[in-house]
Every structure is written in structure tokens, then in C-alpha cells.
Amino acid sequence: MTVPPPRSAPAAESGGPGGPGARNAGGPPPPSPFADLGRKFDGALLRGIGNITRRALGPYQTAIVRIGFAFTMLLYLVREWPNRGLLYGPDSPWGYDLASRFVDDTGAFTPLLWSDSALWFEFVYHLAILACVALLLGWRTRASSTLFMVGVLAVQNRSVFMGDGGDNVIHLMAMYLVLTRCGQVWSLDARRRARRAAAGVPATHDPVGVAIWAVLGVALLLSVVTGSMDSLVWTLFFAGMWAVHAFWWLVTRYAPGEPRIVSRMIGNLVHNAALLVIMFEVCVIYATAGWYKIQGSRWQDGTAVFYPLKLDYFNAWPELSDLITGSGLLVLALTYGTVIVQVAFPFALLNRRAKNVLLFLMMGEHLGIAVMLGLPFFSLAMIAMDAVFLPTVFLLWAGDRTGRIARRVTAPVARLVGRGERPAPPTEAPAPAPAPAGAERA
């Protein structure tokens, strides 16, 4: 029996004729799949830097966040106006001495403790209300957002035991809004800029704005000189904010060209960074809430929603609460659905449709909390926080519908004061064109 000779390796594998070795022996090496990776990365990086420095992103999202939190805080201050002295003023059980010692230990900022005078308390409380109105309307949003933050911190840090989760959200967002350009749209500032541009008035001609920041500068100086502002951190923060706005006014007035362009780019970068922090804060809140719920035994067995609905403190509508708690399947669905939505929301940001669906579910959940548990201010704060992820198309549609309704409602008042639309003056009708030949016969 003869053994067949071993087969030789194919030419393609041995580098013979036609193999890779033969093709590369005298020619250039094959191109690397990573050849253009550096150039593509550089191009993407330059486009990204251009996007975050050329313009302030999310103008409608920051505007709706501004409106939402200003409206929520305004409702709260007006709602508690009859009880303001008992909650935050001289009549509070958390007295001036206790609050001062607590603030000294924690380093919190609250102008309400600069004096124990009832007149000073009334001034600060009503100044906070005016700041909410100004921020809601978008009037001088740079100054009003700063005063809004001061009002929020003054009230909440005066009586720290009066707050809940919604107050913590307002506390954080009030500080973030100071760093955003939240008055680009849906504001009196935007309307004023448009009118001045149409009339040819330069943007640097703004005596009201100069007067407001001059008053704020004098107030800051007096608070430091008198020793009321004894925190170095807050002194540097407010002094820095005032100096930045003064520098911007000087640049726009006396330094056109490159200094103005660079300053605008830095402002856009700060705005976009603050917007990113707001979005990240929302994700952190929901992610931590969801994962902590997973560790609770009542959330694991699907009965957690049952218990707050049976507490007298949260039982705003007993009939509705009994209707929900009477169905074990509904309680189970609400309990597990809450956990799933909160845990999944940060991951849903990777898909636009999934994000919009979960956003709708979360806002519906907060509306349910407002009605069923009697926590309207907490729910409004959470909805205002969620609004940063609303799609621009929806916000434009909602803004257009709201504008139409507002114009329809205010039209009688505008006509009454003589500011409504007046009919155009009659114009002479053009002479009729001569009839073509044969037209009379036709």
C-alpha cells in the first residue's frame, strides 16, 4: 500500500503566486483601518467645541425651567403669606437664636438672620415674592435670577425643618439658574431686545439695567461693611457675579471685536455647562431614588404605594385612596412601575422616543402625587425639573398655543386701552383693467 505524498500548502497561504506575500512583496502595505481615526476625532471635537461656544443651547428648555420654578416658589410664598411670620419670621418656634446658631455651624446663607427685626423680615419676604414675579415674566433675568436665589436661600435656610424634597430641588435649581441665559425666549427681556433691534436702538443703551446693578452693588457693599455678610465664600461669589456683569457691560460698550466675541463664547460655555449640570442632577435624583427603592422590602414585594395612601397626613382624597388601595393588582403595578421608570430614565436618554415616553409617565406620576397625597409644590418642582428634557418641537407648539390663548384673553383689554390692532387705513381701489375684445359679447 502506497502512502500518498503530503499536499503542499496553497499558494495563497504560503505566499506563493497570488498570495498576500506576493501582493505585498513589491507594493505598498494595506491601509490601516485606524488611518483616518485621528482626523475624524479632531473634526468631531472641533464641531463639538463650536456647538458649545457659538450659542447658548436649549433656550426653550431653560426658559420653561425658569418659568416652572419661579411659578412654584411664587405660589408657595403666596400660599404661606398668612403664616409667614410663624414659619419664617419672628413668631417661628425655631427662634432667632436657635436658627443663628444652626446657621453658624452649617455655614448656610440666609439674609433673614441678619436682623431679628420684623420690618426686615417683611422686606426680605416680599422682595422674594417680587423676585419670583420678575423671573417668571423674564424681566431683567440676570438680576432677577440672582435675587430669586437670594430669596429662596433666605426662606429655606431660615427654617430648615419646614422643607421637603421639592424644596431641596428648588434650592439647587435656584443656584443653577443664575449661571444660565434663561431669558433668551418667552421673556420681557427677549421682547425688549427685539423692539430695540427693530427701532435701531443700540444694545448698550440700557440705563435701567445699569441702575439695577448699581443698586445691587451698593447693597452688597453695605452688607459687607456692616458685617452682615460674614461668609468669605458668599462674599466672593456675589462680588464675582457683580464684577462679571460690569465687565460684560464695559466690553459690549467699549470693546467691540475680539474681546466681545471671546466674552460671548465664555458666557455660552458657562450657560451650556450649567444646563448640563441641571440635566445630570435630574438623572442623579431619579437614579438614586430608584436604586434606593429597589433595596426596600416594601418596594420589592410591591406594596409600598399602599402605605402612604393610608396615612391621614397624606390622605387628601379618601375615596380615591380607597379605590386604589382596594385593588392589589393596581398597587402592585404602581409600585413596580415607579421603580422601573425611575431606574430606567437615565438610560432612556439614549433613545429619544423612550425618553419622551418615560418623561410623560414621570410627569403623570407627579401629578398623581399632587392630587392623591396633597403635595402640589413638591410635584410642581419635580415637573419643572423634568421639563429640561422636553423636546423643542413640543415646547414650540405649547408656546404657540399659549400665546394664542393669551392674545385672545387680553384682546378686549388691549382694545380698551387703545393698544389693540387698529384697522388699516382705506386705500383707493385700483382702476379696473380694460375688458378684452369680445368680452361684452361673451
TORDREN-621375 format. One line per 8 residues: number of its first residue (from 1); their letters; for each residue x, y, z of N, C-alpha, C. Coordinates in pm, whole numbers, m for minus. Each point is the difference from the previous one (the first is absolute). Layout:
NUM	a	X/Y/Z/X/Y/Z/X/Y/Z  ... .
% end
This chain:
1	mtvppprs	86/m119/0/m86/119/0/89/124/0  m23/82/m97/82/122/m12/m69/114/70  78/75/73/m52/118/69/12/120/m90  m109/74/m22/8/117/m88/88/107/60  71/71/m84/86/108/52/m82/112/62  54/68/99/m75/111/63/m25/113/m98  m121/58/19/m38/113/m86/78/125/41  41/71/m100/71/126/28/m98/108/39 .
9	apaaesgg	46/96/76/m85/111/44/m46/79/m120  m123/52/6/m49/83/m111/89/120/m20  m4/44/m122/85/115/m34/m37/122/78  m131/13/26/m46/119/71/50/2/143  18/m127/59/45/m4/139/152/4/11  66/m55/m101/146/m8/8/70/122/m55  m76/93/m43/63/119/m54/46/m19/m141  m53/m107/m67/37/m24/m138/m68/96/m93 .
17	pggpgarn	m2/m36/m126/m64/89/m97/m147/23/34  m37/118/7/m139/36/29/m28/19/148  90/m36/90/m23/13/143/28/140/50  m32/24/129/24/134/56/145/39/m4  84/m99/20/142/36/m4/42/50/m135  m58/m65/m106/37/44/m135/m56/139/m29  m121/27/54/m60/131/m29/73/112/73  51/m29/120/63/105/80/151/6/m19 .
25	aggpppps	52/m99/m77/146/m4/m12/55/126/m65  m60/40/m109/55/116/m69/m89/122/6  m122/m8/67/m95/111/2/m10/65/137  m82/103/15/m16/67/130/m78/m88/96  17/18/130/m75/m79/99/m148/38/m1  m87/m92/42/m144/30/2/m29/115/97  m101/81/m30/m31/114/89/m50/m47/135  36/70/101/m44/m32/136/m143/48/22 .
33	pfadlgrk	m81/m80/68/m137/46/28/m3/119/95  110/31/65/5/114/94/71/121/m62  15/m4/m133/77/107/m64/m66/136/18  m134/8/m20/m70/128/8/m66/23/135  29/m87/97/m68/14/129/37/130/68  127/37/m4/40/124/65/m61/122/m65  m5/0/m134/m59/115/m69/m150/10/27  m68/m114/4/m144/2/29/m25/46/142 .
41	fdgallrg	84/m47/92/m18/42/139/23/150/16  103/52/m67/25/144/7/m115/79/m57  m57/m48/m112/m112/71/m59/m122/m1/90  m29/m116/60/m114/m8/92/23/88/123  123/4/50/30/83/117/m16/148/m32  45/41/m118/m15/142/m37/m146/37/m18  m80/m90/m59/m143/29/m14/m67/9/136  38/m89/92/m59/5/133/35/128/74 .
49	ignitrra	126/41/m8/41/125/65/m72/118/m62  m16/m4/m133/m73/109/m65/m145/7/44  m62/m116/19/m141/0/41/m21/57/139  93/m25/91/m21/45/137/56/139/26  71/57/m97/54/135/19/m68/104/m90  m56/m43/m112/m62/98/m91/m138/45/46  m72/m84/72/m136/37/38/m35/m65/133  m100/57/66/m52/m56/125/m106/m103/m35 .
57	lgpyqtai	26/m124/33/m89/m109/m37/m123/m2/88  m106/m65/m51/m121/m19/78/m68/127/44  m24/98/m87/m63/124/49/m142/m23/52  m76/m87/m67/m138/m24/43/m3/m88/125  93/m92/11/4/m85/119/35/82/124  100/86/m10/35/83/117/m110/100/32  m73/45/m102/m109/94/25/m114/m69/76  m34/m124/m39/m109/m68/69/41/m38/141 .
65	vrigfaft	127/m31/21/48/m28/136/m9/127/84  40/113/m57/m10/127/71/m144/31/38  m90/m15/m95/m141/29/27/m57/m96/104  36/m128/m11/m55/m98/91/41/22/144  127/24/24/46/18/138/m42/134/57  m1/105/m81/m48/129/49/m148/m7/35  m79/m70/m82/m143/m15/27/m23/m83/126  77/m107/17/m16/m85/118/33/76/128 .
73	mllylvre	113/70/0/39/75/120/m97/114/28  m50/65/m106/m96/109/19/m129/m52/64  m51/m113/m50/m119/m58/59/21/m36/146  117/m54/30/27/m38/138/5/122/92  70/105/m41/11/118/85/m135/69/19  m81/3/m106/m133/60/12/m91/m88/85  12/m133/m20/m82/m92/80/31/12/149  126/16/35/38/9/140/9/143/50 .
81	wpnrglly	m50/95/m77/8/140/42/m70/25/133  m120/m57/24/m61/23/133/80/m60/114  79/m104/m27/76/m68/105/150/32/m5  36/104/m72/142/26/m25/76/28/129  m60/74/92/68/30/125/21/m122/87  m95/m94/m4/11/m120/80/99/m99/m58  12/m1/m133/90/m95/m64/144/51/m6  16/126/m39/135/51/m27/32/131/72 .
89	gpdspwgy	m94/52/74/20/132/59/23/m1/149  m28/113/63/27/13/145/m84/m93/86  m116/m45/m49/m88/m85/79/30/m149/m15  104/m35/m73/29/m140/m26/49/m71/126  m45/m125/24/55/m78/113/151/m21/m13  47/m10/m124/144/m7/m25/52/144/6  27/45/122/25/141/26/127/53/m63  20/129/19/115/68/m60/131/m55/55 .
97	dlasrfvd	6/m24/130/125/m48/61/33/m141/m48  m100/m89/m2/24/m137/m45/42/m2/m147  m72/78/m83/33/4/m143/139/57/m23  38/102/76/132/60/m18/110/m98/37  m18/m72/110/101/m98/39/11/m111/m103  m114/m43/m53/2/m107/m100/71/46/m128  m29/123/m44/62/53/m121/150/22/20  39/42/119/142/17/28/75/m133/m8 .
105	dtgaftpl	m67/m107/40/65/m131/m4/6/m57/m142  m103/24/m78/m6/m58/m135/57/91/m108  12/130/27/49/93/m101/m102/34/m106  m129/m23/27/m105/31/m98/m16/150/m13  m62/40/m111/m19/143/m31/m147/34/9  m35/97/83/m137/50/8/0/143/52  m40/96/m82/m6/138/47/m104/23/108  m95/m93/19/m101/21/104/60/1/140 .
113	lwsdsalw	118/m55/16/65/m1/131/99/114/17  2/93/m94/84/117/19/m57/93/105  m127/m12/26/m65/83/100/m125/m74/49  m35/21/127/m121/m60/56/m118/95/m6  14/106/m77/m107/99/m13/m113/m56/m86  m124/26/40/m116/m42/m78/m7/76/m132  43/124/1/m1/79/m124/97/m59/m102  118/m43/46/97/m61/m91/m54/m132/m57 .
121	fefvyhla	m69/m77/84/m59/m124/m49/m103/27/m109  m86/98/21/m102/31/m100/64/47/m131  105/78/12/69/48/m120/58/m115/m80  70/m91/65/63/m112/m70/m105/m93/m59  m105/m29/74/m103/m93/m48/m70/56/m124  m37/127/4/m69/58/m115/96/26/m115  127/23/29/99/9/m108/14/m134/m72  m9/m110/74/2/m132/m62/m121/m20/m91 .
129	ilacvall	m115/49/40/m120/m10/m85/19/81/m128  51/121/13/24/83/m118/103/m64/m93  102/m63/56/100/m69/m82/m62/m116/m75  m92/m72/62/m70/m109/m69/m81/52/m117  m70/112/21/m80/58/m109/89/46/m114  111/67/33/90/49/m104/62/m115/m78  40/m107/69/59/m114/m70/m104/m74/m82  m121/m9/50/m108/m64/m75/m27/72/m131 .
137	lgwrtras	m2/131/4/m24/80/m120/125/18/m85  116/m35/52/123/18/m75/44/144/m8  m23/76/107/40/140/3/135/12/69  101/46/m75/136/14/51/44/m131/65  2/m105/m80/19/m134/54/135/m17/69  101/73/m42/129/m10/68/m11/45/146  m61/114/22/m16/51/135/m109/m75/76  m112/m28/m67/m111/m66/69/34/m144/38 .
145	stlfmvgv	81/m70/m81/40/m135/38/89/1/123  86/102/10/84/12/120/m85/30/123  m96/92/m12/m88/30/112/m90/m118/33  m39/m76/m102/m80/m121/24/79/m101/83  126/m19/m34/83/m90/79/14/49/144  20/131/16/13/56/135/m129/m22/78  m115/21/m63/m127/m20/68/m23/m145/39  32/m92/m90/m18/m142/30/89/m42/117 .
153	lavqnrsv	127/38/m5/92/m37/107/m39/68/131  m49/123/m8/m37/71/122/m115/m70/72  m100/m43/m75/m117/m63/61/33/m142/46  62/m78/m86/20/m141/32/104/m19/109  107/77/1/103/m16/103/m39/64/132  m104/82/0/m48/57/127/m66/m107/87  m82/m84/m61/m68/m109/72/19/m128/m79  108/m69/28/39/m116/m81/m96/m117/17 .
161	fmgdggdn	m76/m3/109/m89/m112/25/m136/16/m66  m19/108/m72/m127/22/m69/m3/m58/m141  114/m48/m50/9/m39/m141/m22/m149/m20  m8/m38/m129/m9/m139/m42/88/m20/m122  m21/m111/m71/82/m27/m117/m15/105/m109  m119/52/m17/m20/105/m101/76/126/31  9/36/130/77/118/38/148/m19/m28  50/m122/17/140/m26/m32/27/20/m150 .
169	vihlmamy	m95/m43/m83/16/18/m144/m1/148/m36  m93/76/58/m4/144/m25/129/66/48  50/m45/113/125/52/56/114/m14/m101  12/m118/m59/109/m25/m95/m21/76/m130  m120/m7/m55/m26/61/m130/8/152/6  m31/59/114/12/145/13/145/44/m17  94/m81/47/141/34/m17/47/m27/m142  m52/m104/m64/41/m30/m137/m53/104/m98 .
177	lvltrcgq	m122/50/24/m60/94/m94/79/131/m9  72/34/105/80/123/m2/105/m6/m111  48/m120/m31/107/m16/m97/m51/m25/m142  m130/m1/m22/m56/m27/m132/m56/127/m62  m10/m4/m131/m68/108/m74/m144/m44/m22  m77/8/107/m136/m53/m2/m103/99/m52  43/116/m47/m95/99/m52/13/24/m149  54/m99/m73/15/18/m145/m134/2/m72 .
185	vwsldarr	m96/m77/49/m133/m6/m61/m103/5/112  m125/31/m40/m113/2/94/29/90/119  48/119/m26/34/91/108/m19/143/m47  m14/89/98/m6/142/m32/133/50/m53  109/m64/43/131/38/m52/10/m27/m150  m51/m116/m44/4/m32/m143/m85/98/m80  m117/35/53/m84/96/m71/64/138/m5  66/39/108/68/130/1/114/3/m100 .
193	rarraaag	76/m107/m8/111/m5/m96/m52/5/m144  m110/m71/m25/m55/1/m135/m50/139/m38  m65/67/91/m52/134/m28/114/100/m21  105/m12/80/113/92/m16/72/m25/m131  13/m127/m37/64/m30/m127/m81/54/m117  m134/m12/9/m85/52/m106/5/152/m7  16/67/116/5/146/2/140/54/m22  100/m88/m11/136/45/m21/69/53/124 .
201	vpathdpv	m52/m32/119/63/46/124/114/m94/35  120/48/28/113/m88/34/m26/m75/130  53/m122/7/m20/m82/120/70/57/122  102/82/m20/72/57/114/m77/112/69  m105/51/m64/m79/108/61/m105/m64/91  35/m17/126/m87/m68/96/15/66/138  m54/119/18/17/68/129/m70/m74/115  m111/m69/m29/m69/m72/107/88/m114/52 .
209	gvaiwavl	59/m75/m92/88/m109/44/119/49/79  59/111/m43/114/57/74/m43/43/140  m118/59/11/m48/45/131/m27/m119/92  m56/m109/m53/m28/m118/83/128/m59/55  100/m17/m86/124/m60/48/78/96/89  m18/130/m18/63/94/92/m61/m12/140  m132/m13/6/m67/m18/130/44/m131/65  9/m106/m79/45/m127/55/144/8/49 .
217	gvalllsv	84/75/m70/138/18/46/7/75/131  m82/103/14/m2/76/126/m49/m88/114  m104/m81/m27/m52/m90/104/106/m101/42  73/m54/m96/106/m94/33/109/66/83  38/121/m37/104/72/74/m44/28/143  m126/41/17/m49/28/135/m5/m126/85  m41/m113/m62/m7/m124/77/139/m47/45  101/28/m80/137/m39/39/56/97/104 .
225	vtgsmdsl	m23/129/m20/55/100/93/m62/m15/139  m131/m23/5/m68/m12/130/24/m134/68  62/m94/m70/27/m130/60/m113/m100/m14  m107/36/m68/m110/m94/m17/42/m118/m88  73/30/m107/54/m104/m87/136/m42/55  m2/m98/91/123/m41/66/61/m126/m60  m59/m53/m107/54/m119/m65/90/42/m115  124/m47/2/94/35/m106/m43/m62/m133 .
233	vwtlffag	m53/m121/4/m41/m67/m124/m112/75/m69  m103/35/76/m112/71/m60/37/142/m39  89/63/75/46/133/m38/73/m3/m134  87/m97/m16/72/m14/m127/m95/m34/m114  m100/m83/29/m95/m38/m106/m78/120/m50  m60/75/91/m81/115/m42/87/110/m60  117/22/58/90/100/m58/45/m43/m139  25/m129/m18/37/m49/m133/m112/15/m100 .
241	mwavhafw	m123/m29/40/m115/16/m91/m14/146/m42  12/90/95/m13/143/m33/114/44/m92  121/m45/28/115/38/m83/m13/m56/m142  m50/m121/m13/m17/m59/m133/m100/79/m82  m112/36/61/m99/77/m76/50/141/m32  75/61/90/59/130/m31/102/m12/m114  79/m107/2/97/m21/m108/m71/m21/m133  m110/m76/1/m74/m23/m125/m57/130/m54 .
249	wlvtryap	m49/87/88/m55/128/m45/111/86/m61  116/m1/62/112/79/m53/46/m55/m135  4/m132/m13/45/m60/m126/m98/30/m112  m129/m15/25/m99/27/m105/m5/147/m38  40/86/90/m9/144/m28/128/57/m60  116/m49/47/124/65/m38/100/m91/m71  m28/m128/m9/99/m91/m59/m65/m92/m102  m40/51/m114/m54/m88/m104/111/m84/m62 .
257	geprivsr	m42/m103/m69/98/m84/m67/34/m123/80  129/m32/5/43/m126/60/m31/m10/149  20/104/83/m37/m14/142/m147/m34/20  m87/62/m78/m142/m30/13/m30/m142/m44  63/m45/m108/m23/m137/m49/46/m103/103  118/21/56/52/m94/100/m88/0/125  m46/116/43/m86/7/117/m133/m71/m24  m53/17/m121/m125/m69/m32/20/m151/m4 .
265	mignlvhn	112/m44/m51/28/m145/m3/12/m56/141  64/74/89/12/m46/139/m137/m5/66  m83/101/m27/m136/m1/54/m81/m118/m51  13/m31/m129/m70/m117/m54/50/m129/64  129/m7/23/57/m120/61/m51/m18/143  m8/110/76/m52/m9/137/m147/m42/0  m78/58/m91/m141/m37/m11/m15/m148/m32  73/m48/m98/m13/m140/m41/48/m95/109 .
273	aallvimf	103/41/74/45/m83/111/m105/m7/110  m64/113/30/m106/0/101/m119/m84/m45  m34/7/m129/m108/m83/m53/33/m148/12  125/m35/m28/42/m139/16/m8/m44/146  36/87/92/m8/m33/142/m145/m23/41  m93/82/m51/m141/m19/31/m49/m136/m49  36/m35/m123/m40/m131/m53/61/m114/81  127/14/35/65/m103/80/m65/m12/137 .
281	evcviyat	m40/113/58/m65/m1/130/m132/m76/m6  m76/20/m107/m126/m74/m16/27/m150/m6  99/m39/m77/33/m143/m12/44/m57/134  80/74/75/47/m48/129/m117/m17/98  m92/95/0/m114/m7/91/m84/m124/m28  m32/m22/m127/m85/m116/m31/75/m131/16  127/m3/m37/76/m124/13/16/m40/147  36/93/84/17/m32/142/m134/m37/64 .
289	agwykiqg	m107/73/m37/m132/m34/55/m42/m140/m41  21/m34/m127/m39/m133/m47/81/m111/63  132/16/8/84/m107/55/m18/m14/150  m28/109/71/m30/m14/142/m134/m71/21  m96/26/m89/m128/m70/11/17/m150/m20  86/m38/m92/21/m142/m25/46/m73/125  74/67/87/53/m64/120/m104/m11/111  m115/67/m14/m102/m5/104/m90/m122/m16 .
297	srwqdgta	m32/m62/112/m82/m122/m5/m141/28/m49  m56/114/34/m137/32/m44/m6/26/m150  108/54/m54/5/18/m146/24/m133/m70  70/m89/65/26/m130/m60/m124/m87/m6  m84/6/105/m121/m82/m2/m119/71/m64  20/125/m48/m103/68/m78/m111/62/80  24/37/127/m104/59/84/33/140/48  109/60/m47/45/128/56/m100/112/m22 .
305	vfyplkld	m70/1/m114/m95/108/m29/m120/m5/95  m26/m116/56/m119/m16/85/8/86/125  117/6/62/10/57/135/m16/152/4  66/78/m87/m25/146/9/m144/39/m32  m68/m81/m82/m139/32/m29/m92/m24/118  48/m71/101/m80/m27/119/36/92/117  101/84/m16/36/94/105/m93/120/m4  m49/42/117/m91/115/5/67/128/m48 .
313	yfnawpel	132/12/22/70/122/m38/1/19/m152  3/m110/m75/5/7/m146/m132/m38/m65  m101/m29/78/m127/m48/m56/m88/119/m38  32/63/m113/m76/117/m42/m138/m36/m53  m11/m113/m69/m128/m45/m58/m22/m144/45  m66/m20/111/m17/m136/54/m70/m96/m97  m97/49/m75/m72/m88/m91/93/m52/m110  80/90/m57/93/m44/m104/108/m92/57 .
321	sdlitgsg	46/31/120/101/m86/62/m55/m140/25  m124/m8/48/m60/m132/22/m21/m74/m131  m29/74/m107/m19/m64/m130/130/m63/m50  112/67/23/128/m54/m45/47/m113/90  m6/24/131/49/m103/92/m89/m122/4  m122/10/m49/m88/m117/m4/35/m99/m107  86/36/m93/42/m89/m108/147/m36/20  25/m125/35/138/m43/20/81/4/m128 .
329	llvlalty	m64/m30/m114/71/3/m127/41/143/m36  m87/98/28/33/139/m30/114/50/89  m3/m36/127/109/39/90/132/m61/m46  m5/m127/m41/121/m66/m49/54/68/m125  m90/34/m93/43/65/m124/59/137/27  m61/78/89/53/133/31/134/m8/72  15/m96/89/125/m14/74/115/m38/m93  m19/m106/m76/106/m43/m91/20/99/m114 .
337	gtvivqva	m107/61/m48/13/98/m107/82/120/41  m18/46/125/80/113/49/148/m33/2  35/m118/49/140/m39/6/59/m14/m140  m74/m65/m88/51/m23/m136/23/133/m72  m94/91/11/13/129/m70/120/79/54  17/3/131/109/80/57/137/m61/m31  10/m131/5/129/m62/m29/33/9/m149  m102/m12/m84/25/m6/m144/17/137/m64 .
345	fpfallnr	m40/107/67/1/130/m67/139/43/m44  105/m9/82/133/42/m50/44/m77/m124  m37/m128/m9/39/m79/m116/m88/33/m120  m123/43/26/m91/35/m110/42/125/m74  92/77/56/47/120/m70/76/m34/m127  41/m126/m14/69/m42/m121/m95/m18/m117  m129/m5/26/m100/m15/m106/m106/107/19  m23/79/m104/m91/114/13/m142/m43/32 .
353	raknvllf	m50/m102/m69/m139/m42/22/m19/m59/139  94/m82/42/m10/m57/135/7/110/106  86/99/m23/10/111/96/m131/76/10  m64/29/m113/m126/74/2/m110/m78/68  m3/m132/m21/m103/m83/64/18/0/150  123/m23/47/25/m1/144/m19/138/61  31/104/m75/m22/136/50/m148/26/22  m82/m46/m94/m146/14/15/m49/m79/121 .
361	lmmgehlg	52/m120/20/m42/m81/115/43/64/132  120/57/5/46/61/124/m80/125/34  m31/81/m100/m83/117/28/m139/m41/45  m54/m105/m62/m129/m51/47/8/m51/142  111/m64/35/19/m47/137/0/116/99  68/108/m36/4/115/91/m135/69/10  m75/3/m108/m137/52/10/m84/m85/93  19/m131/m8/m72/m88/91/39/23/144 .
369	iavmlglp	129/24/26/45/29/136/m62/131/50  m8/98/m88/m59/129/39/m146/m16/41  m74/m83/m73/m142/m15/27/m25/m97/115  63/m117/m6/m30/m105/96/62/26/137  120/50/5/70/19/127/m2/144/49  m56/92/m79/m9/139/44/134/69/8  89/m27/m97/133/63/m3/16/78/m131  m73/110/m17/4/70/m129/133/68/m27 .
377	ffslamia	62/57/102/125/74/m25/115/m95/m30  4/m114/67/100/m100/m32/m16/m48/m144  m123/m26/m40/m24/m50/m136/32/106/m105  m36/126/27/32/106/m95/151/17/m16  73/m11/110/146/12/m8/59/m114/m82  m49/m121/19/53/m114/m75/m37/10/m148  m121/45/m30/m41/17/m141/85/109/m67  25/110/72/86/105/m55/141/m51/m25 .
385	mdavflpt	47/m89/87/132/m58/m20/0/m93/m120  m106/m81/m15/m8/m92/m114/m11/74/m133  m51/123/3/m25/73/m125/126/31/m77  117/m15/62/125/28/m72/20/m101/m112  m67/m116/5/15/m102/m103/m114/2/m102  m90/96/9/m109/6/m97/55/33/m139  m54/m63/m104/50/29/m136/m36/142/m43  86/58/m80/m20/139/m45/m127/13/m84 .
393	vfllwagd	m31/m101/m79/m120/6/m84/m125/14/87  m6/m77/107/m115/9/89/m6/136/69  115/52/42/1/130/66/m43/111/m94  43/m7/m126/m43/101/m98/m150/m8/m22  m53/m122/m11/m144/m16/m18/m77/53/121  47/m35/121/m67/47/121/11/151/15  115/56/m36/13/146/7/m90/72/m98  m16/m57/m121/m88/62/m98/m146/m5/46 .
401	rtgriarr	m42/m116/52/m138/m10/50/m23/92/119  96/6/91/m15/89/115/m5/146/m42  82/37/m98/m2/137/m50/m133/35/m64  m58/m93/m75/m130/27/m60/m108/20/105  1/m86/101/m100/14/106/19/131/75  125/36/29/26/125/72/m44/121/m81  27/m2/m132/m44/113/m82/m151/8/m8  m66/m114/m4/m146/0/m5/m60/52/129 .
409	vtapvarl	64/m34/113/m51/44/129/25/149/21  118/47/m39/38/139/25/m44/95/m110  m60/m51/m108/m41/87/m109/m101/106/44  m104/m36/79/m94/107/43/68/108/83  93/m40/87/70/100/81/88/88/m88  65/m61/m99/86/79/m89/m82/100/m81  m116/m42/m46/m85/94/m74/m51/110/92  m25/m35/127/m51/99/93/100/111/28 .
417	vgrgerpa	127/m37/9/103/100/28/58/60/m126  m52/m43/m117/43/59/m126/125/m58/m57  39/m121/44/123/m60/m51/m28/m119/m89  m126/m26/m27/m31/m113/m86/32/32/m145  m20/m98/m83/29/17/m141/m105/91/m62  44/103/m66/m90/93/m65/m13/m33/m147  m119/19/m53/m16/m33/m142/86/90/m87  48/m57/m108/84/76/m92/m82/106/m70 .
425	ppteapap	61/117/m31/m75/106/m67/m46/m46/m137  m119/44/m42/m52/m44/m131/89/51/m113  17/m82/m96/80/36/m118/m92/3/m121  40/83/m96/m80/10/m121/9/m128/m81  m115/m43/m48/m2/m122/m80/64/27/m134  78/m93/m50/64/22/m130/m104/6/m112  33/78/m102/m93/14/m114/m14/m134/m71  m122/m35/m38/m19/m129/m67/70/m3/m134 .
433	apapagae	55/m116/m29/70/m16/m128/m101/m1/m113  37/51/m116/m95/2/m113/m36/m142/m41  m128/m16/m31/m50/m132/m37/57/m39/m135  38/m125/m15/53/m43/m130/m107/3/m108  48/4/m120/m94/3/m113/m87/m122/0  m131/24/m17/m95/m112/m4/m53/m36/134  47/70/109/m48/m36/133/m146/36/17  m42/116/m56/m141/38/14/m91/m98/m73 .
441	ra	46/m46/m115/m84/m97/m73/m10/m132/76  113/m32/73/m7/m124/76/m95/15/116 .
% end
